Amino acid sequence: MPSDKERQKWDQYYASHHQVDEPENIRQFRDEFVGVVQSLLPEGGGLLEAGCGAGEQSLALAGTGAFDITLMDFSTQAIKLARQCFASRGLDAQFEVQDVSQPGKPEYDLVFNAGVLEHYSFDEQVDFLRGMASRSHNFVLVLVPNYHNYWYWLWRIQKSGQGGWPFGKEIPALDLAPVFDAAGLHYLGSAYLGASWTESFIGGMD
């Protein structure tokens, strides 16, 4: 279970977080991600973003009109912000304040998150995936930073050194298959997205 200190950290972060216009390279990444989900569920279906934060990925998916979206986070402020983001775009979703690492019911076709798993140890990742899988009767998908993306990690170190990284440690991995295996899940493979986003890391270096 997340500690009260961790909840407070994220409540504080999202309470001060505001909607901003995304640059084109991030919009391109979101379009790529939507394409991956559509390839898995060409007929649409029910989706859960588990550990959603402001729910940017879910916003992109909701814009297709093909999916029923639910967003979950243990931070009440994250869910509040996600509600505001959806309302500002006139999009519908369900919102739940819960810890996804706790088991749930298999109510969704796909459960996913972005930028979450890399902040946890191997055993914690396994617990997180099991919690996600307990809510899915089909797919589990995670987005993490690319271990091989040299420019991301240089940019990341610079941001940390400047005090501009509130997200904590990251534990990069070459392959998430061992985590999926340990969680009892059948690993289907990986895909690399966001090539244009990498250019922003290069451009963002001092």
Rosetta blueprint (number, residue, H / E / L):
1 M L
2 P L
3 S L
4 D H
5 K H
6 E H
7 R H
8 Q H
9 K H
10 W H
11 D H
12 Q H
13 Y H
14 Y H
15 A H
16 S L
17 H L
18 H L
19 Q L
20 V L
21 D L
22 E L
23 P L
24 E H
25 N H
26 I H
27 R H
28 Q H
29 F H
30 R H
31 D H
32 E H
33 F H
34 V H
35 G H
36 V H
37 V H
38 Q H
39 S H
40 L H
41 L L
42 P L
43 E L
44 G L
45 G E
46 G E
47 L E
48 L E
49 E E
50 A E
51 G L
52 C L
53 G L
54 A L
55 G L
56 E H
57 Q H
58 S H
59 L H
60 A H
61 L H
62 A H
63 G L
64 T L
65 G L
66 A L
67 F E
68 D E
69 I E
70 T E
71 L E
72 M E
73 D E
74 F L
75 S L
76 T H
77 Q H
78 A H
79 I H
80 K H
81 L H
82 A H
83 R H
84 Q H
85 C H
86 F H
87 A H
88 S H
89 R L
90 G L
91 L L
92 D L
93 A L
94 Q E
95 F E
96 E E
97 V E
98 Q L
99 D L
100 V L
101 S L
102 Q L
103 P L
104 G L
105 K L
106 P L
107 E L
108 Y E
109 D E
110 L E
111 V E
112 F E
113 N E
114 A E
115 G L
116 V L
117 L H
118 E H
119 H H
120 Y L
121 S L
122 F H
123 D H
124 E H
125 Q H
126 V H
127 D H
128 F H
129 L H
130 R H
131 G H
132 M H
133 A H
134 S L
135 R L
136 S E
137 H E
138 N E
139 F E
140 V E
141 L E
142 V E
143 L E
144 V L
145 P L
146 N L
147 Y L
148 H L
149 N L
150 Y H
151 W H
152 Y H
153 W H
154 L H
155 W H
156 R H
157 I H
158 Q H
159 K H
160 S H
161 G H
162 Q L
163 G L
164 G L
165 W L
166 P L
167 F L
168 G L
169 K L
170 E L
171 I L
172 P L
173 A L
174 L L
175 D L
176 L L
177 A H
178 P H
179 V H
180 F H
181 D H
182 A H
183 A L
184 G L
185 L L
186 H L
187 Y L
188 L L
189 G L
190 S L
191 A L
192 Y L
193 L L
194 G L
195 A H
196 S H
197 W H
198 T H
199 E H
200 S H
201 F H
202 I H
203 G H
204 G L
205 M L
206 D L
